Each structure stands twice: as C-alpha cells, then as structure tokens.
Amino acid sequence: MAAAPHRHWWRLGLRGQLLLVFGLVLGLATLAAGGYQYRSLRRQLTHADDALLRARAQELLARVSLDPLPTLPLPDQKGEVMRVVFAEDGQPPREVFRSAQFPAAPAPALPSPGGPGAALGPLHRAVAVSRAAAPPGPGADNALATGQLTLWLGHPTAPLEQALARVRRTVLLGLAGSLALAALLAPLVAAAVLRPLRRMAGQARRIQQAQDIAPLAVPATGDEIQELAETLNQLLARLAEQATAQANFLAAAAHELRTPLATLQAGLDVNGRDPALPAATRAALAGHDAELARLGRLVDDFLLVGRLGAGVASATHRQPVALDELVLALADRELPRFRAAGRTLTIELPDEAATASLSVSTDADQLTTILLNLLDNARKHGALGTPVALRLLAPTPGHGLAVAIENALATPLGPHLAQLTAAWYQADPLVPGTGLGLWLAGRLAQGLGLTLQLTEAEGTLVARVQFAG
C-alpha cells in the first residue's frame, strides 16, 4: 500500500486559508487602528500635560522679581524642579536659580521658550517660558528691559506614563477582543464563502448515485465559483452525452445479437435431439447449447444496461407472486451451477404458521433477474468451501417480507462495499464477469420500489431484498 503523502503543517486547505486571511486582516486592521489611536491619544495627553505645566511655569515666572535682588517663588508641588536664567546680548547667561534635582549643566535638549516640552532626564518632563527683563539690581523692575529671563519648569513623568499605560492596556484589550471576534466570525465567514462549493460537492455526490446527470446549480456570484460551476456543468454535459452514446451502443449491439443467437440455439436444440448422433457429439452440442444460453443471458443484460443507461424505465407487469415458490424454483435452477462450482446452497423458509401470506405484488421476471444476479455474485465471490444461504424472511414490524442471500467473503470488502452496486465494478478482477450483476439488481429493485441492502458483518456479505410492509 502506498504511503500517504506527507502534509506540512503550513499547507492549509481552502477553509484554513480563509480563516487565516480573515484573522490576519482583522488583526492587522485592529492593530493599525489601535496604534493610530494610541499615538493620537499619547500626543493629546502629552500636549495637555505640557499646557498645564506651561501655565504653571507662566504663573511662577510672573512672580519672579529682580529688584533689588532676585526674588522668586520656589516650586511647592511634589517633584517639581526649576531653573531660572537671565541672558542679554553680548553677555554670558547668568543663572538666577537652580533646583537640586535639575541637571548641573545646561543641556542642548532643554526645551526652548514657546516650544514643546521635552524630557528632562528619565524621571521629569520640562517646558520653558520667558519674558523680557532688565539685569538684576536696584530698580530692575522699572528699568528698560535689555535682556530675557527664562524659566524651565519640570515635573515627574509618572502620572503621564500611568495614563499612557492605561491607554496601552485599553488598546491591547481591544486587539485581543478583535482577535477573539475574528476567531468567532472567521468560521461563519468561511462557511458562507464555501457554501456554494459545498452545494456543488453535495450535488456531485448525489449524481454519483442518481440515475441521471443533473447540472449543478450555478451561483450568480460573478466570480471564480460561478466559473467553476459553469465549467463543471460543461464537463457533466459531455459525460452525459458519452454515457448516452455508450448506452445506445450497448442496446443496439445487444438487440442485433439476440436474433443470430436465438437462431443458433434453436438449431442446436433441434440437432441435439437427433437420435442418430453419437453420444459424444450430443454431449458436445449440449455444452455448446449451455454456452449459447449463457451468452444469451449476457446479451440480455447488455440490453437491459442500455435501456437503463439511456433513462428508459423498464415496463413492469405486477402480479401476485408466491415468494416461497419463487425461491424454491430459483434454488432448483441454480443448484447444478453451485454443484459444478463445488459450493453448497442452503434454503431457509419461514414458518407458515407465523406468516399469514408469502405472496407479494411485483414483476416476477424482474424479481427473478434480481435474485439470480445476487445468487450468481454469491457463487462467484464467496469463500471456497463455504455454503451460500438463501433465506425467505418473515415480515417484521414496519417491514414486509424479505429475501436474504448470505455468503462468506474470501477477503473483507471494507470501504469497497459501497462500490459493489457501481456499474462495471469487480471486487475480484480475476473472477469471470462483467461487474454488472449487482448494478442491474440495484436499478431493477429501485424500479420495483424495493430496497436492496448490502452489509458486511464478521466476514459475511448479506444481500437483502426488502419488500414494503
């Protein structure tokens, strides 16, 4: 048995690809939207924090006095740091005040007056404000402003970081919720997308068991699925044409062969009864007659296959048929073949006292064909040295009479059991036959309103023809 091809984990089916794409698209879209919202909120929170800090710095700067000595309010809020510098053209800047936590030397990264805030070390954020002022000294408040007084005010970044952390958690929770929603919606979306394909697959499976090839329903989607359905319908149309042509050929060939075969068999029958013929010649003619009879039955099967394949329903002539008499007649008819094959045919009939009637209304000829094909299959494919049982079963609640034929199997059928009723299928290609017996039995049973069930249990094949109750 050939080993199954190895399938890598990243090779997903169509459903898996749809689920993956849907999840990735929704996840990436949520991530992009969340990232944009986070950046916008961070910018807004930072601007709001800078605005509050700048208003605080403006308030402190307005309370700074340079007359006669620099006097300024000290930061009174927890964690605030401040630096005040006076600068005028042509003179080096003079530092008026510096908090202990403020950097010891001016840093190029310090914010400029009127500009956005900037990080002041790892723990603080600062803004700068300025106003025109005269050099510190007596009368500085009323003197001509020749320089600029700049105040840098910084406060802890912890509150802002905490607010940003809450925003990040909210965004991550939204992303997780979107992924969970994608996991819930993706199967529904995949099911909706694949529904036309599932309908086509289901109809294709029904075609496999149907009498005719019906076209697939074409979804009006205008996409590749519609194109696939139309292409498959074109293929089915060609298959139907080929099947019809094949059935017509079989019917025509069988019809043409029936007349010469009947003529040959009639001639053999007449010549075989000539008392002047030697015994050896008479035996040879009897063998030829039996072969012609077998060939005639095969031609009849081909003719029946042609009619059924072309969709022509067989005419039924229903009449009361005594099943017990029919079963006994079939046993007498087939017993020589079973003996020639070295097999035993056993017959089992129900107790007459427990069964009110053993008669059914059906077509005797078609029912005979069904049972003969089932007996022929059991004789050919049963295990060597094992008997074949032909049973007429009494009615059960909800079911009528039934005829069952049981034979032991040489090899288990397993998954091939469902193929037994397919045309031209042979479970054992080495056994003579065309593979049409069970197919014909199934089609004839369907036409008569009967149920043909094939089951396998403990190495035994049971073919059951069930009549309606």
Secondary structure as UniProt FT lines:
FT   TURN            9..10
FT   HELIX           14..62
FT   TURN            78..79
FT   STRAND          81..88
FT   TURN            89..90
FT   STRAND          94..98
FT   TURN            100..101
FT   TURN            108..109
FT   TURN            113..114
FT   STRAND          118..120
FT   TURN            121..123
FT   STRAND          124..133
FT   TURN            138..142
FT   STRAND          147..156
FT   HELIX           158..209
FT   TURN            220..221
FT   HELIX           224..272
FT   TURN            275..276
FT   HELIX           279..309
FT   TURN            310..311
FT   STRAND          318..322
FT   HELIX           323..340
FT   TURN            341..342
FT   STRAND          345..348
FT   HELIX           352..354
FT   STRAND          359..363
FT   HELIX           364..381
FT   TURN            384..385
FT   STRAND          388..393
FT   TURN            397..398
FT   STRAND          402..409
FT   HELIX           414..419
FT   TURN            420..421
FT   TURN            423..424
FT   TURN            429..430
FT   HELIX           437..447
FT   TURN            448..449
FT   STRAND          451..457
FT   TURN            458..459
FT   STRAND          460..466
//
